[in-house]
Amino acid sequence: MIYVLLDGVGDLPHPDLDGKTPLEAANTPILDKIASNGSIGEVISVGKGIAPESDIAVFNMLGYKFKHEDYAGRGVIEAIGIGIDFKDGDLALRGNYSTLNEEEVIIDRRAGRHIEKEDADGIAKEIEEKIQLSSPDVSVVVSPTIGHRVTVRIRKNSQKLSSKITNTDPAYSNIGGMGVAKAVGDFLKIEKCLPLEDTEESKFTANLVNEFSEKSIDIMKESQINKKRQSENKKALSCILLRDAGNKYPDVIPINEKYGMNFSCIVDMPVELGISEVLEMKAFEAGGLTDYEEKARVAAKAMETQNSIYVHLKGPDEFGHDGDAIGKMKNIEEIDQRFFKTLVENIDSSKVAIIISADHSTPCINKGHSDDPVPVVVSGDFIKNDGTTRMTEEQAKKGSIGLLQGAEVVSKSLELIKSQT
Ligand SMILES: O=C(O)[C@H](O)COP(=O)(O)O
């Protein structure tokens, strides 16, 4: 089976789309054909009332439901994804370059989102070289990844650091190690990192993170890179918002062992790369983020040697975060014409099933993730059509698959495929 997750594709009715969701408003002849050749249902990826971050959402959508204390945290997953040297007791955090005004109010959580690699790397290097934290034997790695995204690793040679600390990023909370989006407005301030446990380790780590935050802001303020950006009318890289602390390597069953099958993937983002590494999923090279035809061709070809491939397409989520409903609709149309068209041309639908869903909803009106259920389509010539004609939030509510938990999607899809072949 080819399992496609369209990041954040689920949405709510939007005024710019005459009260439709982007999936409803988009012209998607190929997705419609795929949906008409199968059944539909709804999925709550992590849990009711939880607006999950992508890491925990994708783990769930691949069948991994963690107990709070067992989850390693997104910081660790991203660090693994980009190959940072990480060992138990280190602290890894997900960061965002963001822009502050004179009063240190956050005016852009993503510093314009599209940051030149040269600037992102240059400032990171300055921080690593210049920062002097008061505690001895502490070292810091600052690794920019894609756009505004950064991974930070802090190590103290003589002491284990704690993951039981709050985020400095005001847009997400740390609930039992899991990142949850908050319903917040704009123009917030960086939060103080607080200990979540009454232990020396937790207090020490929170102080260390605050010191890193303050000292890195001072370094960034003085950076020639920001002076140059200002002269070019670009947003300053004023601070790194931190979230999703983790301090241990995840302990999980590899995906092939879990399902007794050959599961591989096509992924681009640091968090997705981390998940594939942790689950020991073979990752195929398939071009860049929007090389949709290439991804479809590689996925189709992979089915000659693998029995399952997971494909993650980042596209729709960013439009949701930016509140751009028309952009999200057009991106879905582009994915339809470039990814799904190439995919259906290259696979034999009498032998290969296509499963399409999302890790979570990113409603444009919220500009952030929500707990709204997402559609799931299971399609193939051998799957009985339940009357579905389109992959939309509305049709998903009435589909024969019903309401699934994220962690059930792979196993239920496999059951459905097996029961009808
Ligand atoms: O794109 C990402 O990395 C996340 O899904 C959203 O993170 P952000 O809200 O920090 O951009």
The ligand as an SDF file (V2000), in Angstrom:
LIG
                    3D

 11 10  0  0  0  0  0  0  0  0999 V2000
    6.1750   23.3830   10.0580 O   0  0  0  0  0  0  0  0  0  0  0  0
    6.5370   23.0200   11.1870 C   0  0  0  0  0  0  0  0  0  0  0  0
    7.7080   22.8090   11.4980 O   0  0  0  0  0  0  0  0  0  0  0  0
    5.4590   22.7880   12.2100 C   0  0  0  0  0  0  0  0  0  0  0  0
    4.5110   21.9280   11.7260 O   0  0  0  0  0  0  0  0  0  0  0  0
    4.8170   24.0670   12.6040 C   0  0  0  0  0  0  0  0  0  0  0  0
    5.7190   24.7630   13.3670 O   0  0  0  0  0  0  0  0  0  0  0  0
    5.6690   26.3320   13.5180 P   0  0  0  0  0  0  0  0  0  0  0  0
    4.2800   26.6950   14.0390 O   0  0  0  0  0  0  0  0  0  0  0  0
    6.7090   26.6410   14.5130 O   0  0  0  0  0  0  0  0  0  0  0  0
    5.9370   26.9280   12.1660 O   0  0  0  0  0  0  0  0  0  0  0  0
  1  2  2  0
  2  3  1  0
  2  4  1  0
  4  5  1  0
  4  6  1  0
  6  7  1  0
  7  8  1  0
  8  9  2  0
  8 10  1  0
  8 11  1  0
M  END
$$$$
